[in-house]
Amino acid sequence: MAHSQVVRVYNTYQDPDHECPWQSLASRGSNGSGVVVGKNEILTGAHVVANSTFVQVQKPSDPTKVVAHVVAVCHDADLALLHVDDPAFTRGMKAVQIGDLPHLRDAVQVVGYPIGGEEVSITEGVVSRIEVQRYEHSQRHLLAVTVDAAINSGNSGGPVFAGRKVVGIAIQAIPDAENIGEMVPAPIIKRFLKTAREGVRDVLVPGLGITTQPLENPAMRRYLGMTARDSGVLVTAVQYGSSAWGHLQPGDVLIAIDGMRIANNGTVQYRDRFRCQFDVAVGDHSVGDPLRARVLRAGKRVAVTFEMRPMCWLVPRIEFEQMPTWFLFGGLVFQRLTAELLRVWGDHWWDKAPKELLNLYYSGLREPGRQEVIVLGQVLADAVNVGYEPFVNDIVLEVNGKKPANMAEFVRCIDQSDGDVFLRLSSGASVLFAADEARAAHERIARRYQLPGDRSADLPRPRPAPRVVKKAGKAGARTGRKVAKSAGRSGSGVRR
């Protein structure tokens, strides 16, 4: 096969600066691969075009680069759909066909443009594993196919062929392993393309939003009232706002999902072929789809059906194509805790970031009263905040005795404060400002540190003070009556 449908993707991108969240980092460039899936349509990886400002594509053996733009993206599943502006780009080019989930030991070809060459590269291998894996780009656990064909930097977004059909999109190599890589499988690709072609720009993969533990211990199964024929996993937590919220509860034994029986180790027999973790089921559904499950609750078997919703985390994993949320008060910069904020600790951030923040990232539970984590990100030194420098990376628990559920509520609490603003932090420390002094300091702090304002655009603005209207004298009253009367006559002359 000539693989003429495989193209090179050039991306210019600009990432937000999460240390100084009101600005962006310097513009950079990268490249990856893609494949023609329709007229002027290029399928590639979401991480290939994340935070893009300018995208170009190039056909094999053709030096001309053509402008393209992102029309749909699914960061959850690391997929993106591009539209090429030049209508002649795909003329005479036959779009590839998307196949189905391959079998173990099927021969495959990874096709793309790894760094180090200008021409298309083809590496061959076989399917070695099909199971739920962690997608590096989104930190989601979804169905993935492992192949022993080399996937290198630049291959990302390129197709994986089995015969003449595409069975996957290359997304990542496995660290510390030779010539082992992973791809998004065909069923997830088909679902993404269907949704994207319906006009949805931001395609989401739903999530269950539950934490579970296996039930391989016989004593625990007896304690939960399970018989020898029962198997499943114990629900230990449910994230607020998730698909399972209001339908599953801690203490439930989840025994079946989407018609598949769950084993005590948390696996199911997927498509009667593969032993996978039970959350493989979410990849077969879109947001809004119903999902059926069966649970053992207080010794009784209960059937539940719930609507699939986007994944809800206490600490968001994905933040692309948007600026960070931040708020400045008295020179203190407050931010939402996100995975992107944790990455400012650099390589191996999972070892270097503060342990309290990492614990919330891995194990934090989203609840109605705590939907986001608010972090004191930095202190912009000024006379008004002297002594508060040691509290950087502390978590805000209370504002004037109230526990804010999210960043917007936190900001409203401060905006509505007239006297003192008292913050209680997770370390046990306290921060106190006189509200008028902190607000008066903003102008000099903003000028000194070249800030565009006191908050990100997505946060509520303070309500303007009500305008004081002076009581009019007699002459003013007469004038007002005349104006009103005149306006009435003008209006009455219009007939409808």
C-alpha positions as CSV (number, residue, x, y, z in Angstrom):
1,M,0.0,0.0,0.0
2,A,1.2,3.5,-0.8
3,H,-0.6,5.1,2.1
4,S,-1.1,8.4,0.2
5,Q,-3.9,9.3,2.7
6,V,-1.4,9.7,5.5
7,V,-0.4,13.3,6.0
8,R,2.0,15.3,8.2
9,V,0.5,17.8,10.7
10,Y,2.3,20.9,11.7
11,N,0.9,22.7,14.8
12,T,1.8,26.1,16.3
13,Y,0.5,26.2,19.8
14,Q,0.6,28.5,22.9
15,D,0.1,26.9,26.3
16,P,-1.2,28.9,29.3
17,D,1.3,29.8,32.0
18,H,-0.2,28.2,35.1
19,E,2.4,29.9,37.3
20,C,1.3,33.3,36.0
21,P,-2.2,32.4,35.0
22,W,-3.1,35.7,33.4
23,Q,-0.6,35.2,30.6
24,S,0.5,32.5,28.1
25,L,3.9,30.9,27.5
26,A,5.9,31.6,24.3
27,S,4.5,30.2,21.1
28,R,6.0,26.9,20.0
29,G,5.8,24.4,17.2
30,S,5.4,20.6,16.9
31,N,4.4,18.1,14.3
32,G,2.6,14.8,14.2
33,S,0.7,12.6,11.7
34,G,-2.9,12.3,10.5
35,V,-5.0,10.4,8.0
36,V,-7.7,11.5,5.5
37,V,-11.1,10.1,6.6
38,G,-13.4,12.2,4.3
39,K,-13.5,15.1,1.9
40,N,-11.0,17.7,3.3
41,E,-11.2,15.8,6.7
42,I,-8.1,14.8,8.6
43,L,-8.2,12.6,11.7
44,T,-5.3,13.0,14.2
45,G,-4.6,13.0,17.9
46,A,-5.9,15.6,20.2
47,H,-2.5,16.1,21.8
48,V,-1.0,16.8,18.4
49,V,-3.2,20.0,18.0
50,A,-3.8,20.9,21.7
51,N,-3.9,24.7,22.4
52,S,-3.3,25.3,18.7
53,T,-3.1,28.7,17.2
54,F,-2.2,27.7,13.6
55,V,-2.4,24.3,11.9
56,Q,-1.0,23.1,8.6
57,V,-1.0,19.7,6.8
58,Q,1.2,18.3,4.1
59,K,0.7,15.4,1.7
60,P,3.4,12.8,1.1
61,S,6.2,13.9,-1.3
62,D,4.6,17.3,-1.6
63,P,6.5,20.3,-0.1
64,T,3.4,22.5,0.0
65,K,1.8,23.1,3.4
66,V,-1.9,23.8,3.5
67,V,-3.8,25.6,6.3
68,A,-6.3,23.5,8.3
69,H,-8.3,24.1,11.4
70,V,-9.7,22.0,14.2
71,V,-13.4,21.4,13.8
72,A,-13.9,18.8,16.6
73,V,-11.7,17.5,19.4
74,C,-12.1,14.8,22.1
75,H,-9.4,15.3,24.7
76,D,-10.8,12.4,26.7
77,A,-10.0,9.9,23.9
78,D,-7.1,11.9,22.4
79,L,-8.7,12.4,19.0
80,A,-9.2,15.5,16.8
81,L,-10.8,16.2,13.4
82,L,-9.3,18.8,11.1
83,H,-10.8,20.5,8.1
84,V,-8.5,21.5,5.3
85,D,-9.2,25.0,3.9
86,D,-8.0,24.1,0.3
87,P,-10.8,22.2,-1.4
88,A,-8.3,20.6,-3.8
89,F,-6.2,19.0,-1.0
90,T,-8.0,15.7,-0.9
91,R,-9.1,15.7,-4.6
92,G,-8.4,12.3,-6.1
93,M,-7.5,10.8,-2.7
94,K,-9.7,8.0,-1.4
95,A,-10.5,8.3,2.3
96,V,-9.6,5.4,4.5
97,Q,-12.1,3.0,6.0
98,I,-12.3,2.6,9.7
99,G,-12.3,-1.1,10.6
100,D,-13.3,-2.8,13.8
101,L,-11.6,-4.0,17.0
102,P,-8.7,-6.2,15.9
103,H,-7.9,-9.6,17.4
104,L,-4.8,-10.6,19.3
105,R,-1.9,-11.4,17.1
106,D,-3.4,-9.6,14.1
107,A,-0.6,-8.1,12.0
108,V,-0.6,-4.2,11.9
109,Q,1.3,-1.4,10.3
110,V,1.9,2.0,12.1
111,V,2.2,4.7,9.5
112,G,3.3,8.3,10.1
113,Y,6.1,10.8,10.2
114,P,8.4,10.1,13.2
115,I,11.0,12.8,13.9
116,G,14.1,12.3,11.8
117,G,12.7,12.0,8.3
118,E,10.7,13.8,5.7
119,E,9.0,10.8,4.1
120,V,6.3,8.5,5.5
121,S,7.5,5.8,7.8
122,I,6.0,2.3,8.2
123,T,6.7,0.0,11.1
124,E,5.2,-3.5,11.4
125,G,4.1,-5.6,14.4
126,V,1.2,-7.4,15.9
127,V,-1.6,-6.7,18.4
128,S,-0.2,-7.9,21.7
129,R,-2.9,-6.7,24.2
130,I,-6.4,-5.2,24.3
131,E,-7.6,-3.8,27.6
132,V,-8.3,-0.7,29.5
133,Q,-5.3,1.6,29.7
134,R,-4.5,5.1,31.0
135,Y,-4.4,7.7,28.2
136,E,-1.5,10.0,29.0
137,H,-3.1,13.0,27.4
138,S,-6.3,12.9,29.5
139,Q,-5.5,10.6,32.4
140,R,-8.7,8.7,31.5
141,H,-8.9,4.9,31.6
142,L,-10.3,3.7,28.3
143,L,-10.0,0.8,26.0
144,A,-6.7,0.8,24.2
145,V,-4.8,-1.6,21.9
146,T,-1.2,-2.3,22.5
147,V,1.0,-3.2,19.5
148,D,4.7,-4.1,19.3
149,A,5.3,-1.9,16.3
150,A,7.5,1.1,17.0
151,I,5.6,4.4,17.9
152,N,7.9,7.3,18.2
153,S,7.5,11.1,18.5
154,G,5.9,12.3,15.3
155,N,3.9,9.1,14.9
156,S,1.2,10.5,17.2
157,G,-2.1,10.9,15.4
158,G,-1.1,8.6,12.6
159,P,-3.2,5.6,11.5
160,V,-2.6,1.9,12.4
161,F,-3.6,-0.3,9.5
162,A,-4.8,-4.0,9.6
163,G,-4.9,-4.9,6.0
164,R,-6.5,-2.0,4.1
165,K,-8.6,-0.6,7.0
166,V,-7.6,1.7,9.9
167,V,-8.0,-0.1,13.2
168,G,-6.5,2.6,15.4
169,I,-4.8,6.0,15.9
170,A,-1.3,5.9,17.4
171,I,-1.2,8.0,20.6
172,Q,1.6,7.0,22.9
173,A,4.6,4.8,23.5
174,I,5.1,2.9,26.7
175,P,8.0,4.2,28.7
176,D,10.9,1.8,29.5
177,A,9.7,-0.6,26.8
178,E,11.2,-1.2,23.4
179,N,8.9,-0.9,20.4
180,I,5.7,-1.0,22.4
181,G,3.0,1.5,21.8
182,E,-0.7,2.1,22.2
183,M,-3.5,3.2,19.9
184,V,-7.1,4.4,20.2
185,P,-9.2,1.5,18.9
186,A,-11.6,1.7,16.0
187,P,-14.9,1.6,18.0
188,I,-14.0,4.8,19.9
189,I,-12.8,6.4,16.6
190,K,-16.2,5.6,15.0
191,R,-18.1,7.1,17.9
192,F,-16.0,10.2,17.8
193,L,-16.4,10.8,14.1
194,K,-20.2,10.3,14.2
195,T,-20.5,12.9,17.0
196,A,-18.1,15.3,15.3
197,R,-19.9,15.1,12.0
198,E,-23.1,16.0,13.8
199,G,-21.5,19.4,14.6
200,V,-20.3,18.8,18.1
201,R,-17.0,20.7,18.6
202,D,-16.0,19.4,22.1
203,V,-16.7,15.7,22.2
204,L,-16.7,14.2,25.6
205,V,-16.4,10.6,26.8
206,P,-18.7,10.1,29.8
207,G,-17.6,8.6,33.1
208,L,-19.2,6.6,35.9
209,G,-17.6,8.8,38.6
210,I,-17.3,6.0,41.2
211,T,-14.4,4.5,43.2
212,T,-14.5,0.8,43.9
213,Q,-12.6,-1.9,45.5
214,P,-12.3,-5.6,44.4
215,L,-14.1,-8.3,46.4
216,E,-11.7,-11.2,46.2
217,N,-11.7,-11.6,50.0
218,P,-14.2,-14.3,51.1
219,A,-14.8,-12.7,54.5
220,M,-15.7,-9.4,52.9
221,R,-18.1,-11.1,50.5
222,R,-19.9,-12.9,53.4
223,Y,-20.1,-9.6,55.3
224,L,-21.8,-8.0,52.3
225,G,-24.4,-10.8,52.0
226,M,-23.0,-12.2,48.8
227,T,-23.7,-15.8,47.9
228,A,-21.2,-18.2,46.2
229,R,-22.7,-17.3,42.8
230,D,-22.4,-13.5,43.4
231,S,-19.4,-11.5,42.2
232,G,-18.7,-7.8,41.8
233,V,-16.9,-4.8,43.2
234,L,-17.8,-2.6,46.2
235,V,-18.6,1.0,45.6
236,T,-16.7,3.1,48.1
237,A,-17.4,6.7,46.8
238,V,-19.5,8.5,44.2
239,Q,-18.4,11.8,42.7
240,Y,-20.9,14.6,42.9
241,G,-22.4,15.5,39.5
242,S,-21.2,12.3,37.8
243,S,-23.3,9.7,36.0
244,A,-23.7,7.5,39.1
245,W,-24.6,10.4,41.4
246,G,-28.0,9.7,42.9
247,H,-28.1,6.2,41.5
248,L,-25.3,4.3,43.1
249,Q,-24.1,4.8,46.7
250,P,-21.2,3.7,48.9
251,G,-21.8,0.2,50.1
252,D,-23.5,-1.0,46.9
253,V,-22.0,-4.1,45.3
254,L,-21.9,-3.5,41.6
255,I,-22.5,-6.9,40.1
256,A,-23.2,-6.1,36.4
257,I,-22.9,-3.3,34.0
258,D,-24.1,-2.9,30.4
259,G,-25.2,-6.5,30.4
260,M,-21.7,-7.8,31.5
261,R,-21.2,-9.6,34.7
262,I,-18.4,-8.2,36.9
263,A,-15.9,-10.5,38.4
264,N,-14.6,-10.1,42.0
265,N,-11.4,-8.6,40.6
266,G,-13.3,-5.9,38.7
267,T,-13.1,-7.3,35.2
268,V,-15.7,-8.3,32.6
269,Q,-15.6,-10.4,29.5
270,Y,-15.8,-7.7,26.9
271,R,-17.3,-8.6,23.5
272,D,-17.0,-12.2,24.7
273,R,-13.3,-12.0,23.7
274,F,-11.3,-9.8,26.1
275,R,-11.0,-9.8,29.9
276,C,-11.0,-6.0,30.7
277,Q,-11.7,-3.7,33.7
278,F,-15.5,-3.1,34.0
279,D,-15.2,0.6,33.1
280,V,-14.5,-0.5,29.5
281,A,-18.3,0.0,29.2
282,V,-18.1,3.8,29.2
283,G,-16.3,3.9,25.8
284,D,-19.3,2.3,24.2
285,H,-21.5,5.2,25.1
286,S,-21.9,8.9,24.5
287,V,-23.0,11.7,26.9
288,G,-26.8,11.4,27.2
289,D,-27.0,7.6,26.6
290,P,-28.7,5.4,29.2
291,L,-26.6,2.8,31.0
292,R,-28.0,-0.2,32.8
293,A,-26.4,-1.7,35.9
294,R,-27.3,-4.2,38.6
295,V,-26.3,-3.8,42.3
296,L,-26.6,-5.7,45.5
297,R,-27.9,-3.2,48.0
298,A,-28.5,-4.3,51.6
299,G,-28.9,-7.9,50.5
300,K,-31.3,-7.1,47.7
301,R,-30.7,-7.1,43.9
302,V,-31.6,-3.8,42.4
303,A,-31.6,-2.8,38.7
304,V,-30.6,0.8,38.0
305,T,-30.5,2.9,34.8
306,F,-28.8,6.3,34.7
307,E,-28.0,8.9,32.0
308,M,-24.3,9.1,31.1
309,R,-22.7,12.4,32.0
310,P,-19.2,13.9,31.5
311,M,-16.6,12.9,34.0
312,C,-16.5,15.0,37.1
313,W,-13.3,15.3,39.2
314,L,-12.6,17.3,42.3
315,V,-9.3,18.1,40.6
316,P,-9.9,18.5,36.8
317,R,-7.6,16.4,34.6
318,I,-8.2,18.2,31.3
319,E,-7.8,21.9,30.6
320,F,-7.1,22.8,27.0
321,E,-8.1,25.6,24.7
322,Q,-8.9,27.7,27.8
323,M,-7.0,30.0,30.2
324,P,-6.7,29.1,33.9
325,T,-9.1,30.4,36.5
326,W,-7.5,32.9,38.9
327,F,-8.4,35.6,41.4
328,L,-6.3,38.3,43.0
329,F,-7.0,39.9,46.3
330,G,-4.5,41.9,48.4
331,G,-1.7,40.6,46.2
332,L,-2.6,37.0,46.9
333,V,-3.2,34.9,43.7
334,F,-5.8,32.2,44.2
335,Q,-6.3,29.3,41.6
336,R,-8.3,26.2,41.2
337,L,-6.3,23.0,41.7
338,T,-6.0,21.2,38.4
339,A,-3.7,18.6,36.9
340,E,-2.1,21.4,34.7
341,L,-1.3,23.4,37.9
342,L,0.4,20.4,39.4
343,R,2.5,20.1,36.3
344,V,4.3,23.4,37.1
345,W,6.5,21.2,39.3
346,G,8.0,19.8,36.1
347,D,9.1,16.3,35.3
348,H,8.0,13.8,37.9
349,W,5.5,16.3,39.3
350,W,3.7,13.3,40.9
351,D,6.7,13.1,43.3
352,K,7.7,16.8,43.6
353,A,4.3,18.5,44.1
354,P,3.0,19.0,47.7
355,K,1.7,15.8,49.1
356,E,-1.6,17.4,50.2
357,L,-2.3,18.5,46.7
358,L,-1.4,15.1,45.2
359,N,-3.6,13.3,47.7
360,L,-6.5,15.5,46.5
361,Y,-5.6,14.8,42.9
362,Y,-5.6,11.0,43.4
363,S,-8.2,10.5,46.1
364,G,-10.2,13.7,46.5
365,L,-14.0,13.3,46.5
366,R,-16.2,15.9,44.8
367,E,-19.2,16.7,47.0
368,P,-22.0,19.3,46.8
369,G,-20.2,21.4,49.4
370,R,-16.8,21.0,47.8
371,Q,-16.7,21.0,44.0
372,E,-13.3,22.6,43.5
373,V,-10.1,23.0,45.5
374,I,-8.9,26.6,45.9
375,V,-5.2,27.1,46.3
376,L,-3.2,30.1,47.3
377,G,-0.9,30.0,44.3
378,Q,1.5,32.8,45.0
379,V,2.0,36.1,47.0
380,L,2.8,39.2,45.0
381,A,4.8,41.0,47.7
382,D,3.3,44.3,48.9
383,A,2.9,46.1,52.2
384,V,-0.7,44.9,52.5
385,N,0.3,41.2,52.6
386,V,3.5,41.2,54.6
387,G,3.9,38.0,56.6
388,Y,1.7,35.8,54.3
389,E,4.6,34.6,52.0
390,P,5.0,31.2,53.8
391,F,1.4,30.2,53.0
392,V,1.9,29.6,49.2
393,N,0.4,26.3,48.1
394,D,-2.0,26.2,51.1
395,I,-5.6,25.3,50.5
396,V,-8.4,27.8,51.4
397,L,-11.0,26.1,53.6
398,E,-13.1,29.0,54.8
399,V,-13.9,32.7,54.0
400,N,-15.4,34.5,57.0
401,G,-16.5,31.3,58.5
402,K,-18.1,30.0,55.2
403,K,-16.8,27.0,53.2
404,P,-17.0,28.0,49.5
405,A,-18.0,25.1,47.3
406,N,-16.1,26.4,44.2
407,M,-14.0,29.3,43.0
408,A,-17.0,31.4,41.9
409,E,-18.6,31.2,45.3
410,F,-15.2,32.0,46.9
411,V,-14.9,35.2,44.8
412,R,-18.5,36.2,45.6
413,C,-17.8,35.9,49.3
414,I,-14.8,38.2,49.1
415,D,-16.6,40.7,46.7
416,Q,-19.5,40.9,49.2
417,S,-17.2,41.6,52.2
418,D,-17.3,45.1,53.6
419,G,-15.2,44.8,56.8
420,D,-12.5,42.2,57.4
421,V,-11.8,39.2,55.1
422,F,-10.7,36.3,57.2
423,L,-9.3,33.2,55.5
424,R,-8.7,29.8,57.2
425,L,-6.1,27.6,55.4
426,S,-5.6,23.9,55.5
427,S,-2.2,24.2,57.3
428,G,-4.0,25.8,60.2
429,A,-2.7,29.3,59.3
430,S,-5.0,32.3,58.9
431,V,-5.0,35.3,56.6
432,L,-6.7,38.6,57.5
433,F,-7.3,41.6,55.3
434,A,-9.2,44.8,55.9
435,A,-11.3,44.6,52.7
436,D,-11.0,48.3,51.9
437,E,-7.2,48.3,52.3
438,A,-6.8,45.2,50.1
439,R,-9.0,46.7,47.4
440,A,-7.1,50.0,47.6
441,A,-3.8,48.2,47.1
442,H,-4.9,46.5,43.9
443,E,-4.0,49.3,41.5
444,R,-0.4,49.6,42.7
445,I,0.0,45.8,42.8
446,A,-1.5,45.5,39.3
447,R,0.8,48.2,38.0
448,R,3.9,46.8,39.7
449,Y,3.4,43.2,38.4
450,Q,1.7,44.2,35.1
451,L,-1.6,42.5,35.7
452,P,-4.6,42.8,33.4
453,G,-7.1,42.9,36.2
454,D,-8.1,41.1,39.4
455,R,-9.7,37.9,38.0
456,S,-10.0,35.7,35.0
457,A,-12.8,36.3,32.6
458,D,-14.8,33.2,33.7
459,L,-15.3,34.5,37.2
460,P,-18.3,36.7,38.3
461,R,-17.7,40.4,38.4
462,P,-18.8,42.4,41.5
463,R,-22.1,44.1,41.2
464,P,-21.8,47.8,40.9
465,A,-23.0,49.9,43.8
466,P,-26.6,51.1,43.5
467,R,-26.7,54.6,42.0
468,V,-27.9,57.2,44.4
469,V,-30.7,59.3,42.8
470,K,-31.2,62.7,44.3
471,K,-34.7,63.8,44.9
472,A,-35.7,66.3,42.2
473,G,-37.0,69.8,43.1
474,K,-40.3,71.2,41.8
475,A,-38.8,72.5,38.6
476,G,-37.2,69.1,37.9
477,A,-40.5,67.4,38.6
478,R,-42.3,69.5,36.1
479,T,-39.6,68.9,33.5
480,G,-39.9,65.2,34.1
481,R,-43.6,65.2,33.6
482,K,-43.2,67.1,30.4
483,V,-40.6,64.7,29.0
484,A,-42.8,61.7,29.9
485,K,-45.8,63.3,28.3
486,S,-43.9,64.2,25.2
487,A,-42.5,60.6,24.9
488,G,-46.0,59.3,25.2
489,R,-47.3,61.4,22.3
490,S,-44.4,60.4,20.1
491,G,-45.0,56.7,20.9
492,S,-48.7,57.0,20.3
493,G,-48.1,58.2,16.8
494,V,-46.7,54.8,15.7
495,R,-49.5,52.5,14.6
496,R,-49.1,48.7,14.5
